[in-house]
């Protein structure tokens, strides 16, 4: 590997040493976070910043607690895949209700540490290898999961032995619905709300490492499109052994995308849960009585295509009792907020996240100037009038507690974090990560009649008039934005450009943050909209930038981007001349329920949609070089997707290359991504005549 690839691999793509996983505690006085000791240290430690003094303290170092790291429990390893967590050491933590104590899992063992306490983490006795520990309000008890059962320490098992999994999030919730947990303490720290997950109706997916044939295969329950989902229930587990099941129409609304306790101005506690129907066209916020399990509807959000899940923080109850929901403005021009059903924002603000209430106003992240940038705003809850808190060029985000803010700003010059207290003092948590090697200023343009966002990165030594082969590097699928002012995502693209390519990235219709109408254009079909916009955008850029040689176009991508890459050479070989397709979901009939059915519907109701979006029938058409890549331990896009396409190509007599990576997951950690990039470079140089 060359210097950039070695640096990218050794720094985990420039993330080692950067602070992450921030959480406020003790009324905003403490700011907890995880960080390693430097740019090449993969082991994250637990830190706290005292906003009264600005002092940082390391409260838990994983190498002191476990000098010889052990194996992660299989359940935790899979949970890390779901939440895309690659850091070693302390991967995550949870705070007590008062925010003064943290608990965390480390290779199946549990520890707790109190800020301002003894200063050393104390081990927590468990019934076996444990994951997802959660302390109660005062930190005196910790709930955790071991071997699919829910326990409390001190104490013991609190879930029944009924063959179900307790206290965990099922695959669909963790992978597709942004709910990675399955148990919650009540505000008084006495009672637990717990998910009961029955996966007995689901098929099993298997993995066997062909490089280690002596090891048994692993398996897990997988909800395949059109098939059964896990049966998810929510139960209140009382301290006296009393159990109450929450009662809602789970047959109509099988997905639980959020849950938790809410204590209002009165002493009464209630449970709030958000549920979705199978096609995710109806989302309900429900209030549940923990004593009886009875629920009542607080709000309902509907959409004829699907209710987009990309507005974290909604639906929610405001401090004054009114309901805050996400909504679309007329014609789907903007993602907006509504209070008790009345729009609070209009077409000029694309709302992306609700961070809470600050100084009596709503604190949000939103786009004001275009999809590539993000601002932090305060919204007047009576008028919707916005006041910018961070609105310079770039991508800004925020978290808040009791008047204290953590503002993160990312632009071409890097990433900066500032803690701003209620009395005006500011602190900067130390960032020990590797400085980004490139200062990349991509050419951002909106093209075609749809205003498709695009980016162009040229070699740093490019001489105008020199024709360049084009490398398209896009994701293209729902739920992820490529064209953004966040600087880390352009580092690898600048490396590709410096190898002699004009690198083009396109956010076709179906991707987020342009408008709801733009996103919903992918309804009932991936392939046609994705490919149409990618081709049209490429041709528009070629007309604007004559140095782009459209006679030599390669395309690469991973996951949905891998699907796009294979799709491109199979269906538009007149435009695309070589493709590297990694972890491609080649047939969505074999992908999961919650993601696939949201966009394509049920396969039994829409067989023609699934057939049109499958790549297997296109195998005989292959006339361009195609490199297929798959990780053989990928439990998101199972390697069978790539292997079935390879089988279809072989049966059709179509030559292609297959790179199968033993032990590699969907996240390609540990430098695997960079090694694959080096092989892809050889492939594209050879096939495009560079």
URFEN-V17401 format. One record per residue. N is the residue number from 1. SS is DSSP state (alpha for helix, beta for strand, coil for the rest). Layout:
BEGIN
n: {N/N}
ss: {SS/SS}
END
This chain:
BEGIN
n: {1/2/3/4/5/6/7/8/9/10/11/12/13/14/15/16/17/18/19/20/21/22/23/24/25/26/27/28/29/30/31/32/33/34/35/36/37/38/39/40/41/42/43/44/45/46/47/48/49/50/51/52/53/54/55/56/57/58/59/60/61/62/63/64/65/66/67/68/69/70/71/72/73/74/75/76/77/78/79/80/81/82/83/84/85/86/87/88/89/90/91/92/93/94/95/96/97/98/99/100/101/102/103/104/105/106/107/108/109/110/111/112/113/114/115/116/117/118/119/120/121/122/123/124/125/126/127/128/129/130/131/132/133/134/135/136/137/138/139/140/141/142/143/144/145/146/147/148/149/150/151/152/153/154/155/156/157/158/159/160/161/162/163/164/165/166/167/168/169/170/171/172/173/174/175/176/177/178/179/180/181/182/183/184/185/186/187/188/189/190/191/192/193/194/195/196/197/198/199/200/201/202/203/204/205/206/207/208/209/210/211/212/213/214/215/216/217/218/219/220/221/222/223/224/225/226/227/228/229/230/231/232/233/234/235/236/237/238/239/240/241/242/243/244/245/246/247/248/249/250/251/252/253/254/255/256/257/258/259/260/261/262/263/264/265/266/267/268/269/270/271/272/273/274/275/276/277/278/279/280/281/282/283/284/285/286/287/288/289/290/291/292/293/294/295/296/297/298/299/300/301/302/303/304/305/306/307/308/309/310/311/312/313/314/315/316/317/318/319/320/321/322/323/324/325/326/327/328/329/330/331/332/333/334/335/336/337/338/339/340/341/342/343/344/345/346/347/348/349/350/351/352/353/354/355/356/357/358/359/360/361/362/363/364/365/366/367/368/369/370/371/372/373/374/375/376/377/378/379/380/381/382/383/384/385/386/387/388/389/390/391/392/393/394/395/396/397/398/399/400/401/402/403/404/405/406/407/408/409/410/411/412/413/414/415/416/417/418/419/420/421/422/423/424/425/426/427/428/429/430/431/432/433/434/435/436/437/438/439/440/441/442/443/444/445/446/447/448/449/450/451/452/453/454/455/456/457/458/459/460/461/462/463/464/465/466/467/468/469/470/471/472/473/474/475/476/477/478/479/480/481/482/483/484/485/486/487/488/489/490/491/492/493/494/495/496/497/498/499/500/501/502/503/504/505/506/507/508/509/510/511/512/513/514/515/516/517/518/519/520/521/522/523/524/525/526/527/528/529/530/531/532/533/534/535/536/537/538/539/540/541/542/543/544/545/546/547/548/549/550/551/552/553/554/555/556/557/558/559/560/561/562/563/564/565/566/567/568/569/570/571/572/573/574/575/576/577/578/579/580/581/582/583/584/585/586/587/588/589/590/591/592/593/594/595/596/597/598/599/600/601/602/603/604/605/606/607/608/609/610/611/612/613/614/615/616/617/618/619/620/621/622/623/624/625/626/627/628/629/630/631/632/633/634/635/636/637/638/639/640/641/642/643/644/645/646/647/648/649/650/651/652/653/654/655/656/657/658/659/660/661/662/663/664/665/666/667/668/669/670/671/672/673/674/675/676/677/678/679/680/681/682/683/684/685/686/687/688/689/690}
ss: {coil/coil/alpha/alpha/alpha/alpha/alpha/alpha/alpha/alpha/coil/coil/coil/coil/coil/coil/coil/coil/coil/beta/beta/beta/beta/beta/beta/coil/coil/coil/coil/beta/beta/beta/beta/beta/beta/coil/coil/coil/coil/coil/coil/coil/beta/beta/beta/beta/beta/beta/beta/beta/coil/coil/coil/coil/beta/beta/beta/beta/beta/beta/coil/alpha/alpha/alpha/alpha/coil/coil/coil/coil/coil/coil/coil/coil/alpha/alpha/alpha/alpha/alpha/alpha/alpha/alpha/alpha/coil/coil/coil/coil/coil/beta/beta/coil/coil/coil/coil/beta/beta/coil/coil/coil/coil/coil/beta/beta/beta/beta/beta/beta/coil/coil/beta/beta/beta/beta/beta/beta/coil/coil/coil/coil/coil/coil/coil/beta/beta/beta/coil/coil/coil/coil/coil/coil/beta/beta/beta/beta/beta/coil/coil/coil/coil/coil/coil/beta/beta/beta/beta/beta/coil/coil/beta/beta/beta/beta/beta/coil/coil/coil/beta/coil/coil/coil/coil/coil/coil/coil/beta/beta/coil/coil/coil/coil/alpha/alpha/alpha/alpha/alpha/alpha/coil/coil/coil/coil/coil/coil/beta/beta/beta/coil/coil/coil/coil/coil/coil/beta/beta/beta/beta/beta/beta/beta/coil/coil/coil/coil/beta/beta/beta/beta/beta/coil/coil/coil/coil/coil/coil/coil/coil/coil/coil/beta/beta/beta/beta/beta/coil/beta/coil/coil/coil/coil/coil/coil/beta/beta/beta/beta/beta/beta/beta/coil/coil/coil/coil/coil/beta/beta/beta/coil/beta/coil/coil/coil/coil/coil/coil/coil/beta/beta/beta/beta/beta/beta/beta/beta/beta/coil/coil/coil/coil/coil/beta/beta/beta/beta/beta/beta/beta/beta/coil/coil/coil/coil/coil/beta/beta/beta/beta/beta/beta/beta/coil/coil/coil/coil/coil/beta/beta/beta/beta/beta/beta/beta/beta/beta/coil/coil/coil/coil/coil/coil/coil/coil/coil/beta/coil/coil/coil/beta/beta/coil/coil/coil/coil/coil/beta/beta/beta/beta/beta/beta/coil/alpha/alpha/alpha/coil/coil/beta/beta/beta/beta/beta/coil/coil/beta/beta/coil/coil/coil/coil/coil/coil/beta/beta/beta/beta/beta/beta/beta/beta/beta/coil/coil/beta/beta/beta/beta/beta/beta/beta/coil/coil/coil/coil/coil/coil/beta/beta/beta/beta/beta/beta/coil/coil/coil/coil/coil/coil/beta/beta/beta/beta/beta/coil/coil/coil/coil/beta/beta/beta/beta/beta/beta/beta/coil/coil/beta/beta/beta/beta/beta/beta/beta/beta/coil/coil/beta/beta/beta/beta/beta/beta/beta/coil/coil/coil/coil/coil/beta/beta/coil/coil/coil/coil/coil/coil/coil/coil/coil/coil/coil/coil/coil/coil/coil/beta/beta/beta/beta/beta/coil/coil/coil/coil/beta/beta/beta/beta/beta/beta/coil/coil/coil/coil/coil/coil/coil/coil/coil/coil/beta/beta/beta/beta/beta/beta/coil/coil/coil/coil/coil/coil/coil/coil/coil/coil/coil/coil/coil/alpha/alpha/alpha/alpha/alpha/alpha/alpha/alpha/alpha/alpha/alpha/alpha/coil/coil/beta/beta/beta/beta/beta/beta/beta/coil/coil/coil/coil/coil/coil/coil/coil/alpha/alpha/alpha/alpha/alpha/alpha/alpha/coil/coil/coil/coil/alpha/alpha/alpha/alpha/alpha/alpha/alpha/alpha/alpha/alpha/alpha/alpha/alpha/alpha/alpha/alpha/alpha/alpha/coil/coil/coil/beta/beta/beta/beta/beta/beta/beta/beta/beta/beta/beta/coil/alpha/alpha/alpha/alpha/alpha/alpha/alpha/alpha/alpha/alpha/alpha/alpha/coil/coil/coil/coil/coil/coil/beta/beta/beta/beta/beta/coil/coil/coil/coil/coil/alpha/alpha/alpha/coil/beta/alpha/alpha/alpha/alpha/alpha/alpha/alpha/alpha/coil/coil/coil/coil/coil/coil/alpha/alpha/alpha/alpha/alpha/alpha/alpha/coil/coil/alpha/alpha/alpha/alpha/alpha/alpha/coil/coil/coil/beta/beta/beta/beta/beta/beta/beta/coil/coil/coil/coil/coil/coil/coil/coil/alpha/alpha/alpha/alpha/alpha/alpha/alpha/alpha/alpha/alpha/alpha/alpha/coil/coil/coil/coil/coil/beta/beta/beta/beta/beta/coil/coil/coil/coil/coil/coil/coil/coil/coil/coil/alpha/alpha/alpha/alpha/alpha/alpha/alpha/alpha/alpha/alpha/alpha/alpha/alpha/alpha/alpha/alpha/alpha/coil/coil}
END
